[in-house]
Amino acid sequence: MSNFSKYNLPIREIELNLMQVAVDFAINTVKIPNITVKAARGTGKSTILGDAIMTAVKWLPRSTGVIVGETFVQIKTRTLPSTKEGMEMFGLYEGIDYVVGKCGKDLGFEMPFQAPDSWGNVIHFSNGTIAVMVSLDNKDSGRGINAYWVIGDEAALLTYERLYNNVITTNRAKKAIFKNRPMLHAQIFVTSVPMTKKGEWIHHREKLHLEEVRNKVPVHLKKHLFIKANAYVNAHNLKDGWINDMEKEALSKTLFNAEILNIDPIGVQDGFYAQLKPSLHYYNYKYNIEMVGLELNETFKPSCKYDEDLVRGQPLQVNLDFGGKINCLTVSQYLKSQNKVNFIKEFFRKNPDILDELVQDFIDYYEPHKASSNEIHLYYDKYGNKKEANSKTTLAEDVMNKLRKAGWKVINKTPNTNNPAHADKYKLINAILSETNIMLPSVRINSDNCPNLIISMENAPLKGNDAFEKDKGSERSTTTLQEHATHFSDTLDYCLFWQFWHLINLRRQSSFPITNLVLK
């Protein structure tokens, strides 16, 4: 393979595994435009990205391509470093063959057919090709681009509606000189196993591939290719015994199957949150782009001051699920004027970490919010009313004391009673999620800042009886990550139930004590 570098650096031999060979053949020889790779960790997905970009740069000089990610942070910390590594494998060197975040005209680089107004999120190659890095958390990001090719890393994290509107529809530019060249109008997506319903569009692309297989579409006419691979495809490039080590060190069989063996997790149908709809109830992380800065080399410490979905001047709701294995905390806000509850952030700490460390994580992250509102409404499960050995205070009191010491005004909104009955929670929460009762609030979940809450809810099954009881067996499982068990979903339950139970009739079928609720 020839080296692209204008400095004629030595040609390198590149050894590809079977998955990488298949993709390279599809890109360069068969020219299949839509290629999706769902592969485990350690399979060499960054090599595929490097191959695709090298091909686009070689065959489509001065063209505009898109490298898409779900958030600016993902692109900056995950996609860009692995993409650079992949490009270097194919002879593209930063500072020689391309520059990042600036125009290379002063270095003698050719200019693209359509130069961008800002170069902060652009990779500029010496032959004039540019790759615009687009993050989908900015709803208008990507609009206005006339692209010739699209590449997406960690595709299961991408929200398809925004991907379609902001990126896929821009892949339309046309030049007669590029006719029949590799990568023209290509869409190359690589991903690991989707862990939530957000990534289900990946499976739709697999269906398109299988439909062509069933219809026996000739190879040269294929429009879709879907490739799956586990870590064994690249075992010869991995540390000796790495796969066995990963199996021993995995916290759950589900995690090992997904991340190493490329096996999709088993979800639940018609679970406890039967009315939960990703397209309706999830939204993307929003950040203040001016505060974070567009320069890709800038660093920043995560803090709520960057979060644009945080409503300043409004109290925070802190929702806790206490446990011996894991302590979980979600942060939400009830926006009364909109009658909406937004779940905006999650935190958790596992044993041997302690509750005190979890609360400190919250304090550190939300310190900037105190200037506009220092009020916290606290919701938790009945376990919070228990005292640990040799303690004069309950777990909930420990939390309140630490928050107050940090300058927060804490209002305990949790009644001094048992947890609500499963049937009551099921009735209320699904009534809320269905959005058919105007008295009840709408609920929205930040899918980037609350990923484990979403996994917890999507995988919370019913016990299968008439009581509509949530099956909490995952909390006792030794093969389920505890942040994926039902703990996180319970934090949402407490928050919504203790606020809104009185708005619907629970008396007929309920064992819930409607009277004598005491707030401490």
Order of alpha helices (4+ residues) and beta strands (2+ residues): alpha-beta-alpha-beta-alpha-beta-beta-beta-beta-alpha-beta-alpha-beta-alpha-alpha-alpha-beta-alpha-beta-beta-beta-alpha-beta-alpha-beta-alpha-beta-alpha-alpha
